[in-house]
Amino acid sequence: MTVLADRHLVLVNQGFRQIFLADVLSQAGSQVVLIGLPLVALVAVDASAFEAAVLAACGTLPLPVVGLFAGAWVDRVRRRTVMISADVGRAVLLSTVPFAWWFADVTMIHLYLVALGAGVLTVFFDVAYQSSLPQLVPRERLVEGNAALQTVYSVAQTTGPGLTGLLVQWFTAPFALVAAVVGYLWSAACVSLISVREIVAERSARRNLGREIGEGVRFLLGHRLLRFMMACSASLNFFGGLGAPMLMVLLVQDLRVSVGTIGVLFTFTGLGGVVGGLLVSRVMRAFGQGPGICLAAAMFGVPPLLIPLAGQGWRLWLVAAALFAGSVGRVVYNVSVVSFRQAATPPALLGRVSATGRVLLAGTVPLSNLLGGVLASVAGPRPVLWVAGAGAALSFAWVYFSPLRSMRELPMPDVATSAEPENVPTLSTAEVKR
């Protein structure tokens, strides 16, 4: 289908329109799960703090455990089928919670299994979802497409907590999850209507799964531009993981901020994400792709330096300013980097490269969470927040002191449609436009 440059993708691209519509309620459903499942544990089951922590771990553990396998598997099958199966699977799993609440008792073992199963399915869905976009949208409009989807996510972040609170108040915590079930089924229905032909590796081209996983890792880490972006992203994630738990400690224990006020402060994260989604295309056009990524990394990393300055009274709003400005930079940075990675990756490697990136970046967060806790036990939360802010602010150096700084247009390979990854030239062989 011919895409008109002056009209939005939702209007002119059938495949993107279905993905967009699927994303709207799917993201809302995911926000309900993120808040609703712990509420079921704490309110309906009377879980302890340790049990609540284990429940959270069950939701995040699947990515580092099965992420690389998911990437290789997604490259072997139709991504649309993976997304539909994952949506339906998550809907079925979550529906067991209100069913058990109505007919029997909800137990923590039940919730652990639901969180673990939904987490695994989410990994497969996210890898297939991110890998499918380059086959639905022309490369020159990937930034626009990713920005639109990121804006949906940010709106869900902003409205999700309040919506979930109302649902829990009206229907009790277990039955609030029905909203997530409806969202996932809606997503599956929309994805099933996508009619774009997918590029899938032929059976004769498939090899040992371990070798295929290795190809994705080697492509990402061996790419002369992507490895700088990966290093910057890993650094931002590491220092973000160092400071995020300490922000809650600072607000609750040191500043004695009420729960309602904390909720208001964190809505600025979603608002900043919406603004970032609207600005990303303008930033890339005004500064160029490479300099735009460098600027976005600084916009992402510098605002956290405001957080350790927070105090009582007006100084509390320094937290809101940091969350808002940092979220604007985060969305501009993430959309730009992901869009370039999608455009630069051969179609046969999209799933593996996407999964490799997610696993490598997610792997730094648990380590930094632990380190932040150890440092805070010795020095307190505010010094840890200073370290986290300084580290995040300096993370942009990975991309600034790289060839990206002078590349207004990033080089793109002549991506072939062959399922054989070794037949597709990598970006390192493409001509650089300065």
C-alpha positions, 0 to 999 in steps of 0.5 A, a space after each residue: 500500500 502506498 503511504 502518503 507522507 502528509 497523512 497519519 499512518 493510522 489513516 492510510 496503513 491497514 496493518 499499522 491501524 490494526 496494531 494501533 487499535 490492538 495497542 490501545 486496550 492492550 496497554 490499558 489492560 496491562 496497566 490494570 494487571 500491573 496494579 490489580 494483581 498485587 492488589 489482589 494479593 494484598 487485599 484479597 489474600 492478605 499477602 505479606 511483603 515478602 509474598 508481594 515481592 515474590 509475585 513481582 519477581 514472577 512477572 519480571 523473571 521470564 524476560 531474562 530467562 526466556 527472552 533469547 529463546 523467544 527471539 529465535 522462535 519468533 523469527 521461525 514462525 508468523 509473528 501475527 500468530 504469536 501475538 494472537 496466541 499470547 493475547 488469548 493465553 493472557 486473557 485465559 490466565 487472568 480470567 482464572 483469578 475472578 473465577 477462583 474468587 467466585 467459586 473457591 479461594 484465591 491462593 498465592 500459589 495461584 497468583 504466582 503461576 498466573 504472574 509467571 505464565 502471563 510474564 512468559 506470554 508477554 515476552 513472546 508478545 512484545 518480541 513479536 510485536 516489536 519485530 512486526 512493525 518494520 514489516 508493516 511500516 516503511 522504514 522512513 516512517 518507523 519513527 512516526 509509528 513507534 512514537 504513536 505506539 509510545 504515546 499510547 503507552 504513556 497515556 495508559 501509564 497516566 490513566 491506568 492507576 486511577 482507572 484501576 483504583 476505580 475498578 477495584 473500588 467498584 468491583 473488588 480487586 479480583 473482578 477488576 482484572 476482567 478489564 484486562 481480559 477484555 483488553 487482551 481479547 480486543 488486541 487479539 481480534 485486531 491483530 487477526 485482521 492484519 492482512 500484510 504478508 510476513 517474511 518467515 524463514 524457510 524450514 530449510 534455512 533454520 539451524 540449531 537454535 543456539 546458533 540462531 540465538 548467537 546470530 542475533 547477539 553477534 549482529 547487535 553487539 557487532 554493529 558499529 553504531 548499535 553497540 554505542 546505543 546499547 551501551 548508552 541504554 544499558 548505562 541509563 537503565 543501570 543508574 535508573 535502577 539504582 535510583 528508582 527504589 530510593 526515590 520511593 524511600 526518600 518520599 515515604 520515609 524521609 519526606 513523609 509524603 502521603 500516598 495520594 500525593 505520590 500518585 499525583 507526582 508519578 502521573 507526571 511520568 505519563 504526561 511527559 511520555 505523551 509530550 515526548 511522543 509528540 516531539 520525537 519526529 520534530 527533534 529528529 528533523 530539527 537536529 538530525 538523527 545522530 545528534 538527535 539521539 545524543 540530545 535525547 540521551 542527555 534529556 533522559 539522563 540529566 533531569 534525575 539530578 533534580 530529585 536529590 534536591 527535593 524537600 518539603 514544600 515547593 521543593 517537592 515539585 522538583 520530583 514532578 519536574 524531574 519525572 516529567 522532563 526525564 520521561 520526555 527525553 526517555 520517549 524521544 530517545 527510546 523511539 529514535 533508537 528502536 526505530 533505527 534498530 528496526 530499520 537496520 536489522 535484516 528481516 530474518 533477524 528482527 525477533 532475535 535482535 529485539 529480544 537480545 536488546 531487551 534481555 541485555 538491558 533488563 539484565 542490568 536493573 536487578 543488579 543496580 536495585 541490589 547495589 542501591 539497597 546496599 549503598 542506601 543502608 550505609 549512606 541513606 537514600 539521598 547520596 544514592 540518588 546523587 550517584 544515580 543522577 550523576 551516572 545517568 547524566 553522564 550516560 549520554 557520553 556513550 553516543 556523544 563520543 561516537 560517530 553518531 554525533 556527526 551523522 544527521 542521516 544514519 546510514 541504512 542497509 539495502 535490507 533484502 527480503 531473504 530469510 537467510 541473514 548471512 545474505 543481507 548486508 549489515 550497516 557497517 558496509 553501508 555508505 555514511 552520509 554526513 
